[in-house]
Amino acid sequence: MKKSLEEQYLDIRVEMQNHFKEMEKESKIEMAALKALVALVFFGLIVLVII
């Protein structure tokens, strides 16, 4: 059974939306990790300055 072009288009759109949602989750995790790293470095520098 061959799908109509509209059905194929909708399938592709749904797949792309799911893919973008996954990428968004990953980028949020990466941003959180980056912020944590920056905070650690900043904290380390402050401790070094105090000592």
All heavy atoms as a GROMACS GRO file, in nm:
protein
  416
    1MET      N    1   0.084  -0.121   0.000
    1MET     CA    2   0.000   0.000   0.000
    1MET      C    3   0.087   0.125   0.000
    1MET      O    4   0.169   0.144   0.088
    1MET     CB    5  -0.088  -0.002   0.125
    1MET     CG    6  -0.186   0.112   0.130
    1MET     SD    7  -0.294   0.092   0.274
    1MET     CE    8  -0.300   0.261   0.325
    2LYS      N    9   0.068   0.208  -0.100
    2LYS     CA   10   0.153   0.327  -0.113
    2LYS      C   11   0.087   0.445  -0.041
    2LYS      O   12  -0.033   0.466  -0.054
    2LYS     CB   13   0.172   0.359  -0.262
    2LYS     CG   14   0.284   0.457  -0.287
    2LYS     CD   15   0.316   0.461  -0.434
    2LYS     CE   16   0.440   0.538  -0.469
    2LYS     NZ   17   0.480   0.646  -0.385
    3LYS      N   18   0.164   0.517   0.035
    3LYS     CA   19   0.110   0.633   0.106
    3LYS      C   20   0.098   0.750   0.010
    3LYS      O   21   0.177   0.765  -0.083
    3LYS     CB   22   0.205   0.674   0.219
    3LYS     CG   23   0.204   0.581   0.336
    3LYS     CD   24   0.290   0.639   0.447
    3LYS     CE   25   0.293   0.548   0.567
    3LYS     NZ   26   0.375   0.606   0.674
    4SER      N   27   0.003   0.837   0.040
    4SER     CA   28  -0.008   0.959  -0.039
    4SER      C   29   0.108   1.053  -0.002
    4SER      O   30   0.171   1.036   0.103
    4SER     CB   31  -0.141   1.029  -0.013
    4SER     OG   32  -0.142   1.082   0.119
    5LEU      N   33   0.132   1.150  -0.086
    5LEU     CA   34   0.241   1.244  -0.058
    5LEU      C   35   0.216   1.320   0.072
    5LEU      O   36   0.309   1.347   0.148
    5LEU     CB   37   0.255   1.343  -0.174
    5LEU     CG   38   0.333   1.293  -0.295
    5LEU    CD1   39   0.328   1.394  -0.407
    5LEU    CD2   40   0.479   1.266  -0.256
    6GLU      N   41   0.089   1.354   0.098
    6GLU     CA   42   0.058   1.427   0.222
    6GLU      C   43   0.092   1.344   0.345
    6GLU      O   44   0.147   1.396   0.442
    6GLU     CB   45  -0.090   1.466   0.223
    6GLU     CG   46  -0.121   1.582   0.130
    6GLU     CD   47  -0.270   1.615   0.128
    6GLU    OE1   48  -0.343   1.570   0.218
    6GLU    OE2   49  -0.310   1.686   0.035
    7GLU      N   50   0.059   1.214   0.341
    7GLU     CA   51   0.090   1.127   0.455
    7GLU      C   52   0.240   1.116   0.474
    7GLU      O   53   0.290   1.120   0.587
    7GLU     CB   54   0.029   0.988   0.434
    7GLU     CG   55  -0.121   0.985   0.455
    7GLU     CD   56  -0.180   0.849   0.422
    7GLU    OE1   57  -0.135   0.787   0.323
    7GLU    OE2   58  -0.270   0.806   0.494
    8GLN      N   59   0.313   1.101   0.363
    8GLN     CA   60   0.460   1.094   0.373
    8GLN      C   61   0.515   1.222   0.433
    8GLN      O   62   0.603   1.220   0.519
    8GLN     CB   63   0.522   1.070   0.235
    8GLN     CG   64   0.500   0.931   0.181
    8GLN     CD   65   0.559   0.913   0.043
    8GLN    OE1   66   0.575   1.008  -0.032
    8GLN    NE2   67   0.590   0.790   0.009
    9TYR      N   68   0.462   1.336   0.387
    9TYR     CA   69   0.508   1.466   0.437
    9TYR      C   70   0.482   1.478   0.587
    9TYR      O   71   0.569   1.521   0.663
    9TYR     CB   72   0.436   1.578   0.360
    9TYR     CG   73   0.460   1.715   0.416
    9TYR    CD1   74   0.584   1.777   0.400
    9TYR    CD2   75   0.360   1.782   0.486
    9TYR    CE1   76   0.607   1.903   0.453
    9TYR    CE2   77   0.382   1.908   0.539
    9TYR     CZ   78   0.505   1.967   0.522
    9TYR     OH   79   0.529   2.090   0.575
   10LEU      N   80   0.360   1.436   0.630
   10LEU     CA   81   0.328   1.443   0.773
   10LEU      C   82   0.419   1.352   0.855
   10LEU      O   83   0.464   1.391   0.963
   10LEU     CB   84   0.182   1.406   0.797
   10LEU     CG   85   0.080   1.513   0.758
   10LEU    CD1   86  -0.062   1.459   0.771
   10LEU    CD2   87   0.097   1.637   0.844
   11ASP      N   88   0.447   1.232   0.804
   11ASP     CA   89   0.539   1.141   0.874
   11ASP      C   90   0.676   1.205   0.891
   11ASP      O   91   0.736   1.199   0.998
   11ASP     CB   92   0.553   1.008   0.797
   11ASP     CG   93   0.430   0.919   0.813
   11ASP    OD1   94   0.342   0.954   0.895
   11ASP    OD2   95   0.423   0.816   0.745
   12ILE      N   96   0.725   1.264   0.785
   12ILE     CA   97   0.858   1.328   0.790
   12ILE      C   98   0.857   1.443   0.890
   12ILE      O   99   0.950   1.460   0.968
   12ILE     CB  100   0.901   1.375   0.649
   12ILE    CG1  101   0.929   1.253   0.561
   12ILE    CG2  102   1.024   1.466   0.657
   12ILE    CD1  103   0.949   1.286   0.415
   13ARG      N  104   0.748   1.521   0.888
   13ARG     CA  105   0.738   1.633   0.982
   13ARG      C  106   0.741   1.586   1.127
   13ARG      O  107   0.811   1.644   1.210
   13ARG     CB  108   0.608   1.711   0.957
   13ARG     CG  109   0.634   1.847   0.897
   13ARG     CD  110   0.508   1.928   0.888
   13ARG     NE  111   0.465   1.971   1.020
   13ARG     CZ  112   0.346   2.024   1.046
   13ARG    NH1  113   0.259   2.036   0.950
   13ARG    NH2  114   0.315   2.062   1.167
   14VAL      N  115   0.667   1.480   1.156
   14VAL     CA  116   0.663   1.427   1.293
   14VAL      C  117   0.802   1.378   1.333
   14VAL      O  118   0.850   1.406   1.444
   14VAL     CB  119   0.559   1.314   1.305
   14VAL    CG1  120   0.576   1.239   1.436
   14VAL    CG2  121   0.419   1.371   1.291
   15GLU      N  122   0.870   1.309   1.242
   15GLU     CA  123   1.005   1.260   1.271
   15GLU      C  124   1.100   1.376   1.298
   15GLU      O  125   1.180   1.371   1.392
   15GLU     CB  126   1.058   1.177   1.154
   15GLU     CG  127   1.004   1.036   1.152
   15GLU     CD  128   1.055   0.955   1.034
   15GLU    OE1  129   1.172   0.976   0.994
   15GLU    OE2  130   0.979   0.872   0.981
   16MET      N  131   1.090   1.481   1.219
   16MET     CA  132   1.178   1.597   1.238
   16MET      C  133   1.150   1.664   1.372
   16MET      O  134   1.241   1.703   1.444
   16MET     CB  135   1.159   1.699   1.125
   16MET     CG  136   1.214   1.653   0.992
   16MET     SD  137   1.392   1.620   0.996
   16MET     CE  138   1.455   1.787   1.006
   17GLN      N  139   1.020   1.678   1.408
   17GLN     CA  140   0.986   1.740   1.536
   17GLN      C  141   1.042   1.660   1.652
   17GLN      O  142   1.097   1.717   1.747
   17GLN     CB  143   0.834   1.752   1.549
   17GLN     CG  144   0.776   1.866   1.466
   17GLN     CD  145   0.624   1.869   1.471
   17GLN    OE1  146   0.561   1.771   1.504
   17GLN    NE2  147   0.568   1.982   1.434
   18ASN      N  148   1.031   1.527   1.645
   18ASN     CA  149   1.086   1.442   1.751
   18ASN      C  150   1.237   1.459   1.760
   18ASN      O  151   1.294   1.466   1.868
   18ASN     CB  152   1.050   1.295   1.726
   18ASN     CG  153   0.903   1.268   1.748
   18ASN    OD1  154   0.834   1.344   1.814
   18ASN    ND2  155   0.854   1.160   1.691
   19HIS      N  156   1.300   1.465   1.644
   19HIS     CA  157   1.446   1.482   1.639
   19HIS      C  158   1.487   1.614   1.704
   19HIS      O  159   1.581   1.618   1.783
   19HIS     CB  160   1.492   1.477   1.493
   19HIS     CG  161   1.640   1.486   1.476
   19HIS    ND1  162   1.726   1.388   1.523
   19HIS    CD2  163   1.718   1.580   1.418
   19HIS    CE1  164   1.851   1.423   1.494
   19HIS    NE2  165   1.848   1.539   1.432
   20PHE      N  166   1.414   1.721   1.672
   20PHE     CA  167   1.447   1.852   1.729
   20PHE      C  168   1.424   1.853   1.880
   20PHE      O  169   1.501   1.915   1.954
   20PHE     CB  170   1.366   1.963   1.662
   20PHE     CG  171   1.424   2.007   1.531
   20PHE    CD1  172   1.348   2.001   1.415
   20PHE    CD2  173   1.554   2.053   1.523
   20PHE    CE1  174   1.402   2.040   1.293
   20PHE    CE2  175   1.609   2.092   1.401
   20PHE     CZ  176   1.532   2.086   1.286
   21LYS      N  177   1.319   1.783   1.927
   21LYS     CA  178   1.296   1.776   2.072
   21LYS      C  179   1.412   1.707   2.141
   21LYS      O  180   1.457   1.751   2.247
   21LYS     CB  181   1.165   1.701   2.100
   21LYS     CG  182   1.042   1.784   2.076
   21LYS     CD  183   0.916   1.704   2.103
   21LYS     CE  184   0.793   1.780   2.055
   21LYS     NZ  185   0.674   1.693   2.053
   22GLU      N  186   1.462   1.599   2.081
   22GLU     CA  187   1.577   1.528   2.138
   22GLU      C  188   1.699   1.620   2.142
   22GLU      O  189   1.770   1.627   2.242
   22GLU     CB  190   1.609   1.402   2.056
   22GLU     CG  191   1.510   1.290   2.076
   22GLU     CD  192   1.509   1.239   2.219
   22GLU    OE1  193   1.617   1.216   2.276
   22GLU    OE2  194   1.399   1.224   2.276
   23MET      N  195   1.724   1.690   2.031
   23MET     CA  196   1.840   1.779   2.026
   23MET      C  197   1.828   1.890   2.130
   23MET      O  198   1.927   1.930   2.191
   23MET     CB  199   1.853   1.843   1.885
   23MET     CG  200   1.872   1.742   1.776
   23MET     SD  201   2.012   1.766   1.668
   23MET     CE  202   2.025   1.942   1.652
   24GLU      N  203   1.705   1.939   2.151
   24GLU     CA  204   1.683   2.044   2.249
   24GLU      C  205   1.717   1.995   2.389
   24GLU      O  206   1.782   2.065   2.467
   24GLU     CB  207   1.536   2.086   2.242
   24GLU     CG  208   1.511   2.228   2.288
   24GLU     CD  209   1.367   2.270   2.267
   24GLU    OE1  210   1.312   2.244   2.159
   24GLU    OE2  211   1.311   2.328   2.362
   25LYS      N  212   1.675   1.872   2.422
   25LYS     CA  213   1.707   1.814   2.553
   25LYS      C  214   1.858   1.806   2.571
   25LYS      O  215   1.911   1.842   2.675
   25LYS     CB  216   1.646   1.674   2.566
   25LYS     CG  217   1.499   1.671   2.592
   25LYS     CD  218   1.453   1.526   2.604
   25LYS     CE  219   1.302   1.516   2.591
   25LYS     NZ  220   1.262   1.376   2.570
   26GLU      N  221   1.927   1.756   2.467
   26GLU     CA  222   2.073   1.740   2.476
   26GLU      C  223   2.140   1.875   2.493
   26GLU      O  224   2.234   1.889   2.571
   26GLU     CB  225   2.126   1.669   2.352
   26GLU     CG  226   2.090   1.522   2.347
   26GLU     CD  227   2.129   1.455   2.217
   26GLU    OE1  228   2.203   1.515   2.138
   26GLU    OE2  229   2.084   1.341   2.194
   27SER      N  230   2.094   1.978   2.421
   27SER     CA  231   2.159   2.109   2.430
   27SER      C  232   2.136   2.170   2.568
   27SER      O  233   2.223   2.239   2.620
   27SER     CB  234   2.110   2.203   2.320
   27SER     OG  235   1.975   2.239   2.341
   28LYS      N  236   2.018   2.143   2.630
   28LYS     CA  237   1.994   2.194   2.765
   28LYS      C  238   2.090   2.129   2.864
   28LYS      O  239   2.143   2.195   2.952
   28LYS     CB  240   1.849   2.168   2.807
   28LYS     CG  241   1.750   2.265   2.747
   28LYS     CD  242   1.608   2.235   2.792
   28LYS     CE  243   1.510   2.327   2.721
   28LYS     NZ  244   1.371   2.284   2.743
   29ILE      N  245   2.112   1.999   2.847
   29ILE     CA  246   2.205   1.927   2.936
   29ILE      C  247   2.347   1.982   2.917
   29ILE      O  248   2.418   2.006   3.014
   29ILE     CB  249   2.200   1.774   2.908
   29ILE    CG1  250   2.064   1.718   2.950
   29ILE    CG2  251   2.313   1.703   2.981
   29ILE    CD1  252   2.037   1.577   2.901
   30GLU      N  253   2.385   2.004   2.790
   30GLU     CA  254   2.518   2.058   2.762
   30GLU      C  255   2.533   2.197   2.823
   30GLU      O  256   2.638   2.230   2.878
   30GLU     CB  257   2.543   2.063   2.612
   30GLU     CG  258   2.571   1.926   2.551
   30GLU     CD  259   2.577   1.928   2.400
   30GLU    OE1  260   2.573   2.038   2.341
   30GLU    OE2  261   2.586   1.820   2.340
   31MET      N  262   2.430   2.280   2.812
   31MET     CA  263   2.437   2.416   2.869
   31MET      C  264   2.452   2.409   3.020
   31MET      O  265   2.529   2.484   3.078
   31MET     CB  266   2.310   2.495   2.832
   31MET     CG  267   2.310   2.550   2.692
   31MET     SD  268   2.448   2.661   2.659
   31MET     CE  269   2.406   2.797   2.769
   32ALA      N  270   2.378   2.319   3.084
   32ALA     CA  271   2.387   2.306   3.230
   32ALA      C  272   2.528   2.262   3.270
   32ALA      O  273   2.585   2.315   3.366
   32ALA     CB  274   2.284   2.205   3.279
   33ALA      N  275   2.586   2.169   3.194
   33ALA     CA  276   2.721   2.122   3.223
   33ALA      C  277   2.822   2.235   3.204
   33ALA      O  278   2.914   2.252   3.284
   33ALA     CB  279   2.756   2.003   3.132
   34LEU      N  280   2.803   2.314   3.100
   34LEU     CA  281   2.893   2.426   3.072
   34LEU      C  282   2.886   2.530   3.184
   34LEU      O  283   2.988   2.579   3.230
   34LEU     CB  284   2.854   2.489   2.937
   34LEU     CG  285   2.960   2.572   2.866
   34LEU    CD1  286   3.080   2.484   2.831
   34LEU    CD2  287   2.901   2.633   2.741
   35LYS      N  288   2.763   2.559   3.228
   35LYS     CA  289   2.747   2.657   3.338
   35LYS      C  290   2.812   2.606   3.465
   35LYS      O  291   2.875   2.682   3.538
   35LYS     CB  292   2.598   2.684   3.361
   35LYS     CG  293   2.535   2.772   3.256
   35LYS     CD  294   2.388   2.792   3.284
   35LYS     CE  295   2.322   2.872   3.173
   35LYS     NZ  296   2.175   2.875   3.189
   36ALA      N  297   2.797   2.476   3.492
   36ALA     CA  298   2.858   2.417   3.611
   36ALA      C  299   3.010   2.427   3.603
   36ALA      O  300   3.075   2.460   3.702
   36ALA     CB  301   2.815   2.271   3.626
   37LEU      N  302   3.064   2.401   3.485
   37LEU     CA  303   3.209   2.408   3.466
   37LEU      C  304   3.259   2.551   3.488
   37LEU      O  305   3.358   2.574   3.557
   37LEU     CB  306   3.243   2.360   3.325
   37LEU     CG  307   3.392   2.339   3.295
   37LEU    CD1  308   3.448   2.225   3.379
   37LEU    CD2  309   3.413   2.310   3.147
   38VAL      N  310   3.190   2.648   3.430
   38VAL     CA  311   3.227   2.789   3.446
   38VAL      C  312   3.220   2.828   3.593
   38VAL      O  313   3.310   2.896   3.644
   38VAL     CB  314   3.136   2.880   3.360
   38VAL    CG1  315   3.155   3.026   3.396
   38VAL    CG2  316   3.165   2.857   3.211
   39ALA      N  317   3.115   2.784   3.663
   39ALA     CA  318   3.100   2.816   3.805
   39ALA      C  319   3.215   2.757   3.885
   39ALA      O  320   3.270   2.822   3.974
   39ALA     CB  321   2.966   2.762   3.856
   40LEU      N  322   3.254   2.632   3.852
   40LEU     CA  323   3.367   2.569   3.923
   40LEU      C  324   3.496   2.646   3.901
   40LEU      O  325   3.572   2.670   3.996
   40LEU     CB  326   3.384   2.425   3.874
   40LEU     CG  327   3.297   2.319   3.943
   40LEU    CD1  328   3.314   2.186   3.872
   40LEU    CD2  329   3.335   2.306   4.089
   41VAL      N  330   3.522   2.683   3.778
   41VAL     CA  331   3.645   2.758   3.746
   41VAL      C  332   3.644   2.891   3.820
   41VAL      O  333   3.744   2.932   3.880
   41VAL     CB  334   3.658   2.778   3.593
   41VAL    CG1  335   3.769   2.878   3.562
   41VAL    CG2  336   3.685   2.645   3.524
   42PHE      N  337   3.530   2.960   3.816
   42PHE     CA  338   3.516   3.090   3.883
   42PHE      C  339   3.540   3.076   4.032
   42PHE      O  340   3.615   3.153   4.093
   42PHE     CB  341   3.375   3.144   3.855
   42PHE     CG  342   3.358   3.288   3.890
   42PHE    CD1  343   3.425   3.386   3.819
   42PHE    CD2  344   3.274   3.324   3.994
   42PHE    CE1  345   3.409   3.519   3.851
   42PHE    CE2  346   3.257   3.457   4.027
   42PHE     CZ  347   3.325   3.556   3.956
   43PHE      N  348   3.479   2.973   4.092
   43PHE     CA  349   3.494   2.947   4.235
   43PHE      C  350   3.641   2.918   4.267
   43PHE      O  351   3.695   2.967   4.366
   43PHE     CB  352   3.405   2.830   4.276
   43PHE     CG  353   3.404   2.804   4.423
   43PHE    CD1  354   3.340   2.893   4.509
   43PHE    CD2  355   3.464   2.692   4.476
   43PHE    CE1  356   3.338   2.870   4.645
   43PHE    CE2  357   3.462   2.668   4.612
   43PHE     CZ  358   3.399   2.757   4.698
   44GLY      N  359   3.704   2.839   4.182
   44GLY     CA  360   3.846   2.806   4.200
   44GLY      C  361   3.934   2.930   4.198
   44GLY      O  362   4.025   2.944   4.280
   45LEU      N  363   3.905   3.021   4.106
   45LEU     CA  364   3.982   3.145   4.098
   45LEU      C  365   3.963   3.231   4.222
   45LEU      O  366   4.060   3.288   4.275
   45LEU     CB  367   3.940   3.225   3.973
   45LEU     CG  368   3.991   3.171   3.840
   45LEU    CD1  369   3.932   3.250   3.725
   45LEU    CD2  370   4.143   3.178   3.834
   46ILE      N  371   3.841   3.239   4.272
   46ILE     CA  372   3.814   3.317   4.393
   46ILE      C  373   3.890   3.258   4.511
   46ILE      O  374   3.954   3.333   4.588
   46ILE     CB  375   3.662   3.322   4.422
   46ILE    CG1  376   3.593   3.408   4.319
   46ILE    CG2  377   3.635   3.375   4.563
   46ILE    CD1  378   3.442   3.405   4.325
   47VAL      N  379   3.888   3.126   4.525
   47VAL     CA  380   3.960   3.061   4.634
   47VAL      C  381   4.110   3.089   4.623
   47VAL      O  382   4.175   3.120   4.723
   47VAL     CB  383   3.932   2.909   4.635
   47VAL    CG1  384   4.028   2.836   4.729
   47VAL    CG2  385   3.787   2.882   4.673
   48LEU      N  386   4.164   3.083   4.501
   48LEU     CA  387   4.306   3.112   4.481
   48LEU      C  388   4.340   3.255   4.521
   48LEU      O  389   4.444   3.280   4.582
   48LEU     CB  390   4.346   3.090   4.335
   48LEU     CG  391   4.373   2.944   4.294
   48LEU    CD1  392   4.399   2.935   4.145
   48LEU    CD2  393   4.493   2.889   4.371
   49VAL      N  394   4.253   3.348   4.485
   49VAL     CA  395   4.277   3.490   4.518
   49VAL      C  396   4.274   3.511   4.669
   49VAL      O  397   4.356   3.583   4.724
   49VAL     CB  398   4.173   3.580   4.448
   49VAL    CG1  399   4.178   3.723   4.503
   49VAL    CG2  400   4.197   3.581   4.297
   50ILE      N  401   4.180   3.447   4.737
   50ILE     CA  402   4.170   3.461   4.883
   50ILE      C  403   4.293   3.404   4.950
   50ILE      O  404   4.347   3.465   5.043
   50ILE     CB  405   4.040   3.391   4.934
   50ILE    CG1  406   3.919   3.469   4.888
   50ILE    CG2  407   4.042   3.381   5.087
   50ILE    CD1  408   3.786   3.400   4.914
   51ILE      N  409   4.341   3.290   4.902
   51ILE     CA  410   4.460   3.228   4.961
   51ILE      C  411   4.581   3.304   4.909
   51ILE      O  412   4.654   3.366   4.976
   51ILE     CB  413   4.473   3.080   4.919
   51ILE    CG1  414   4.358   2.999   4.979
   51ILE    CG2  415   4.606   3.023   4.966
   51ILE    CD1  416   4.348   2.858   4.928
   0.00000   0.00000   0.00000
